[in-house]
């Protein structure tokens, strides 16, 4: 017997925790902690689906619907994002997974233009089932840094230039600290905001997201400080001792060339993993393999393994999807 629920009240919390512990496809983004965090954010519309097979929890999908801009822009930018990918039991049946994915599609069909599963684990054995349910696979790269080795060995895997930059930055008085006040979060947000406006050119979550992440304690925010000023930082959700993620990172690299704030921020998260027995640092994406992506070169210098776990995308509204992509492309060109 297979049962599907689209409310968190359908999940036994203890079973949820056990699935997080046992699944090969677990991530922070499929935990109750993350779901509760999403619920605290007024600008996101969280969703949750789960499937039971023979009265045992076999799969969980947590995500959010996001839209940007004014009323018209929001209409053309509605998308359902599943960070980390679905969390599936290692013995889930094809039938149960189909039921879970079909529930996602039916429920989100009129609420989002497209649904995107951004995978942080290997889902290759599920590709056929996703395709059968209307999800196309799109190649997407990422870097995973193995933090199970000793600190010296892990840092030796960094490129020579990155090791030199870290040493130089620390020597000139630049410090790595953990955020401990809202004022520091605001300073970090200003650095991020400038990066997104000038280089990334995609919408950034509002300040409230970063403040609530800090207050909730669901991860760590490492900041780079030089002469009492915050010049960079990194926001990292953590899943026990399994993985620490790079969700947002930025640095005033042009203004503080000898402090290498973006390098130091990335190093801060990896060092934390090494010091706290966390097995992996996850960069959360390195672009499409057939497209140039400058950030991929930067991320490649920290000793990680290049993986391609890709994304699964279901387009609910093909016309609006194409129109939205065209509009975003035009806006990027006009702004830069």
C-alpha positions as CSV (number, residue, x, y, z in Angstrom):
1,X,0.0,0.0,0.0
2,X,1.4,3.4,-1.0
3,X,0.1,6.7,0.6
4,X,1.1,10.2,-0.3
5,X,0.7,13.3,1.8
6,X,1.3,17.0,1.0
7,X,1.3,18.3,4.6
8,X,4.0,17.9,7.2
9,X,1.4,16.6,9.6
10,X,1.4,13.4,7.6
11,X,5.0,12.7,8.7
12,X,6.0,11.0,11.9
13,X,8.9,13.2,13.1
14,X,10.9,10.2,14.4
15,X,10.6,8.4,11.0
16,X,11.7,11.7,9.3
17,X,14.8,11.9,11.5
18,X,15.6,8.2,10.8
19,X,15.3,8.7,7.1
20,X,17.7,11.7,7.3
21,X,20.2,9.4,9.0
22,X,19.9,6.4,6.7
23,X,19.2,7.9,3.2
24,X,22.0,8.2,0.7
25,X,20.3,11.3,-0.7
26,X,19.9,13.3,2.6
27,X,20.7,17.0,2.7
28,X,20.0,19.8,5.2
29,X,17.3,21.0,2.8
30,X,15.1,18.0,3.4
31,X,15.1,18.1,7.2
32,X,12.3,19.3,9.5
33,X,14.7,22.0,10.7
34,X,14.9,23.4,7.2
35,X,11.2,23.1,6.6
36,X,10.5,25.0,9.8
37,X,13.0,27.7,8.7
38,X,11.2,28.1,5.4
39,X,7.9,28.5,7.2
40,X,9.3,31.4,9.1
41,X,10.0,33.4,5.9
42,X,7.2,35.5,4.6
43,X,8.6,35.9,1.1
44,X,8.7,32.1,0.3
45,X,5.8,29.7,-0.1
46,X,7.1,26.3,1.3
47,X,5.7,23.0,0.2
48,X,6.2,19.4,1.4
49,X,5.3,16.0,0.0
50,X,6.0,12.6,1.4
51,X,5.3,9.0,0.5
52,X,4.7,6.0,2.7
53,X,5.0,2.4,1.5
54,X,3.7,-0.4,3.7
55,X,3.3,2.2,6.4
56,X,7.0,3.2,6.3
57,X,8.3,6.6,5.2
58,X,10.1,6.2,1.9
59,X,10.5,9.7,0.5
60,X,10.3,13.4,1.3
61,X,10.4,16.4,-1.0
62,X,10.7,19.9,0.6
63,X,11.0,23.1,-1.4
64,X,9.6,26.6,-1.9
65,X,7.9,28.7,-4.5
66,X,9.6,31.9,-5.1
67,X,8.8,34.9,-7.3
68,X,10.4,38.3,-7.7
69,X,9.7,41.9,-8.5
70,X,6.3,43.6,-8.9
71,X,3.0,42.0,-9.6
72,X,3.7,41.4,-13.3
73,X,7.3,40.2,-12.7
74,X,6.1,37.8,-10.0
75,X,3.6,36.2,-12.4
76,X,6.4,35.4,-14.9
77,X,9.0,34.3,-12.3
78,X,7.1,31.8,-10.2
79,X,9.3,28.7,-9.8
80,X,9.3,25.8,-7.4
81,X,12.8,25.0,-6.2
82,X,13.8,21.7,-4.4
83,X,17.3,22.4,-3.0
84,X,19.3,19.3,-2.5
85,X,16.9,17.0,-4.4
86,X,14.4,14.5,-3.0
87,X,15.3,12.6,0.1
88,X,14.6,8.9,-0.7
89,X,15.0,5.7,1.3
90,X,17.6,3.5,-0.2
91,X,15.0,0.8,-0.9
92,X,12.2,3.0,-2.2
93,X,10.2,1.3,-5.0
94,X,9.7,2.8,-8.4
95,X,6.0,2.9,-7.8
96,X,6.4,4.9,-4.6
97,X,8.8,7.3,-6.2
98,X,6.3,7.8,-9.2
99,X,3.5,8.5,-6.8
100,X,5.6,11.1,-5.0
101,X,6.7,12.9,-8.1
102,X,3.3,12.8,-9.6
103,X,1.9,14.4,-6.5
104,X,4.5,17.1,-6.8
105,X,3.5,17.8,-10.4
106,X,-0.3,17.8,-9.8
107,X,0.0,20.0,-6.7
108,X,2.4,22.5,-8.2
109,X,1.1,22.6,-11.7
110,X,-0.9,25.8,-11.3
111,X,1.3,27.4,-8.7
112,X,4.7,27.5,-10.5
113,X,5.8,27.8,-14.1
114,X,8.4,25.1,-13.5
115,X,9.7,22.7,-10.9
116,X,13.4,22.3,-10.4
117,X,15.2,19.6,-8.3
118,X,18.8,20.8,-7.7
119,X,20.6,17.6,-6.8
120,X,23.5,17.5,-4.3
121,X,23.7,13.7,-4.3
122,X,23.8,11.0,-7.0
123,X,20.3,10.3,-8.5
124,X,21.5,8.5,-11.6
125,X,19.5,5.3,-10.8
126,X,16.3,7.4,-10.6
127,X,16.6,9.2,-13.9
128,X,14.2,6.9,-15.8
129,X,11.5,7.4,-13.2
130,X,11.9,11.1,-13.1
131,X,11.6,11.2,-16.9
132,X,8.5,9.1,-16.8
133,X,6.9,11.6,-14.5
134,X,7.7,14.5,-16.9
135,X,11.1,15.7,-15.4
136,X,13.9,16.2,-17.9
137,X,17.5,15.8,-16.7
138,X,19.8,18.8,-17.1
139,X,23.5,18.4,-16.6
140,X,24.9,20.6,-13.8
141,X,28.3,20.5,-12.1
142,X,29.4,20.8,-8.5
143,X,32.4,20.4,-6.3
144,X,32.6,18.3,-3.1
145,X,35.5,18.6,-0.8
146,X,36.4,15.5,1.2
147,X,37.0,16.6,4.8
148,X,37.5,13.2,6.3
149,X,41.3,13.5,6.0
150,X,43.5,15.3,8.4
151,X,43.8,19.1,8.1
152,X,47.3,19.2,6.6
153,X,46.4,16.7,3.9
154,X,43.2,18.5,3.0
155,X,44.8,21.9,2.8
156,X,47.7,20.5,0.7
157,X,45.0,19.8,-1.9
158,X,44.3,23.5,-2.3
159,X,46.1,25.1,-5.2
160,X,49.4,26.7,-4.3
161,X,48.0,30.1,-5.1
162,X,45.0,29.7,-2.7
163,X,47.3,28.5,0.1
164,X,49.5,31.5,-0.4
165,X,46.5,33.9,-0.5
166,X,45.2,32.5,2.8
167,X,48.5,32.8,4.5
168,X,49.0,36.4,3.2
169,X,45.5,37.5,4.3
170,X,45.8,36.1,7.8
171,X,49.3,37.6,8.2
172,X,48.1,41.1,7.3
173,X,45.5,41.2,10.1
174,X,42.4,39.9,8.3
175,X,40.4,37.8,10.6
176,X,37.8,35.0,10.4
177,X,35.0,35.3,12.9
178,X,31.6,33.8,13.5
179,X,28.7,36.3,13.3
180,X,27.4,37.3,16.7
181,X,25.2,40.3,16.1
182,X,22.5,41.6,13.7
183,X,24.7,44.5,12.8
184,X,27.3,42.2,11.4
185,X,24.7,40.4,9.4
186,X,23.6,43.7,7.9
187,X,27.2,44.5,6.9
188,X,27.6,41.0,5.3
189,X,24.3,41.5,3.5
190,X,25.5,44.8,2.0
191,X,28.5,43.0,0.6
192,X,26.3,40.3,-0.9
193,X,23.8,42.9,-2.2
194,X,26.6,44.7,-4.1
195,X,27.8,41.4,-5.6
196,X,24.4,40.4,-6.8
197,X,23.7,43.9,-8.3
198,X,27.1,44.2,-10.1
199,X,28.0,40.6,-11.1
200,X,25.5,37.9,-10.3
201,X,22.5,40.0,-11.6
202,X,19.9,37.7,-10.2
203,X,17.5,38.4,-7.3
204,X,18.9,38.1,-3.8
205,X,16.8,36.9,-0.8
206,X,15.9,39.9,1.4
207,X,17.8,40.8,4.6
208,X,15.1,39.0,6.7
209,X,16.3,35.7,5.4
210,X,19.9,36.2,6.7
211,X,18.8,37.6,10.0
212,X,16.4,34.7,10.7
213,X,19.1,32.1,9.6
214,X,21.4,33.7,12.1
215,X,18.8,33.8,14.9
216,X,17.6,30.2,14.2
217,X,21.0,28.6,14.6
218,X,20.4,26.1,11.8
219,X,24.0,26.7,10.5
220,X,27.0,29.0,10.7
221,X,27.8,32.4,9.2
222,X,31.5,33.0,9.0
223,X,32.6,36.6,8.4
224,X,35.8,38.1,7.2
225,X,36.8,41.2,9.1
226,X,39.6,43.7,8.4
227,X,40.2,46.7,10.7
228,X,36.7,46.3,12.3
229,X,34.9,46.2,9.0
230,X,33.1,43.2,7.5
231,X,34.5,42.7,4.0
232,X,33.1,39.2,3.2
233,X,31.5,36.1,4.5
234,X,29.8,32.8,3.9
235,X,26.4,31.3,5.1
236,X,26.5,27.6,5.7
237,X,23.7,25.2,6.6
238,X,24.9,22.1,8.3
239,X,23.6,18.5,8.3
240,X,25.1,16.9,11.5
241,X,28.6,15.5,10.7
242,X,27.7,14.7,7.1
243,X,27.9,17.9,5.1
244,X,28.3,21.7,5.4
245,X,26.9,23.7,2.4
246,X,28.0,27.0,0.9
247,X,24.7,28.7,0.3
248,X,25.8,32.3,0.0
249,X,29.3,33.7,-0.2
250,X,30.8,37.1,-1.1
251,X,33.8,39.3,-0.5
252,X,35.0,42.8,-1.4
253,X,37.9,41.3,-3.4
254,X,38.6,44.3,-5.5
255,X,38.7,46.8,-2.6
256,X,40.7,44.5,-0.3
257,X,43.0,42.7,-2.7
258,X,45.5,41.6,0.0
259,X,42.8,40.2,2.2
260,X,41.3,37.8,-0.4
261,X,37.9,37.8,1.5
262,X,36.1,35.3,-0.8
263,X,39.1,32.9,-0.6
264,X,39.2,33.3,3.2
265,X,35.4,32.8,3.6
266,X,35.5,29.5,1.7
267,X,38.5,28.4,3.7
268,X,36.7,29.3,6.9
269,X,33.9,26.8,6.1
270,X,36.3,24.0,5.1
271,X,38.3,24.6,8.3
272,X,35.2,24.4,10.4
273,X,34.3,21.1,8.8
274,X,37.8,19.8,9.5
275,X,37.7,21.0,13.1
276,X,34.2,19.6,13.8
277,X,34.3,16.2,12.1
278,X,32.0,17.1,9.2
279,X,32.7,14.8,6.3
280,X,32.1,17.0,3.3
281,X,32.0,20.6,2.1
282,X,29.5,21.2,-0.7
283,X,29.8,24.1,-3.0
284,X,26.2,23.8,-4.1
285,X,26.9,24.2,-7.8
286,X,29.5,25.0,-10.4
287,X,27.4,25.8,-13.5
288,X,26.5,23.9,-16.6
289,X,29.3,21.9,-18.3
290,X,28.7,23.3,-21.7
291,X,28.8,27.0,-20.6
292,X,31.7,29.1,-19.4
293,X,31.4,29.9,-15.7
294,X,34.2,31.9,-14.1
295,X,33.2,30.9,-10.5
296,X,33.9,27.2,-11.4
297,X,37.6,28.0,-11.9
298,X,37.6,29.7,-8.4
299,X,35.9,26.7,-6.8
300,X,38.2,24.2,-8.5
301,X,41.2,25.5,-6.4
302,X,40.0,24.1,-3.1
303,X,40.8,20.4,-3.6
304,X,37.3,19.3,-4.3
305,X,36.1,16.5,-6.6
306,X,34.1,17.7,-9.7
307,X,30.7,15.9,-9.8
308,X,27.7,16.1,-12.1
309,X,24.5,15.3,-10.2
310,X,22.5,17.6,-12.4
311,X,19.0,18.9,-12.1
312,X,15.5,17.5,-12.8
313,X,13.2,20.1,-14.4
314,X,9.5,19.8,-15.1
315,X,8.0,22.7,-17.1
316,X,4.4,23.3,-16.2
317,X,3.8,26.4,-18.4
318,X,6.1,26.1,-21.5
319,X,5.1,29.6,-23.0
320,X,5.6,31.4,-19.7
321,X,8.8,29.5,-19.1
322,X,10.3,30.6,-22.5
323,X,9.0,34.1,-22.1
324,X,10.5,34.4,-18.6
325,X,13.9,33.1,-19.7
326,X,13.9,35.7,-22.5
327,X,13.0,38.5,-20.1
328,X,15.7,37.5,-17.7
329,X,18.3,37.4,-20.5
330,X,17.3,40.9,-21.6
331,X,17.3,42.3,-18.1
332,X,20.8,41.0,-17.5
333,X,22.1,42.6,-20.8
334,X,20.4,45.9,-19.9
335,X,21.9,46.0,-16.4
336,X,25.4,45.1,-17.5
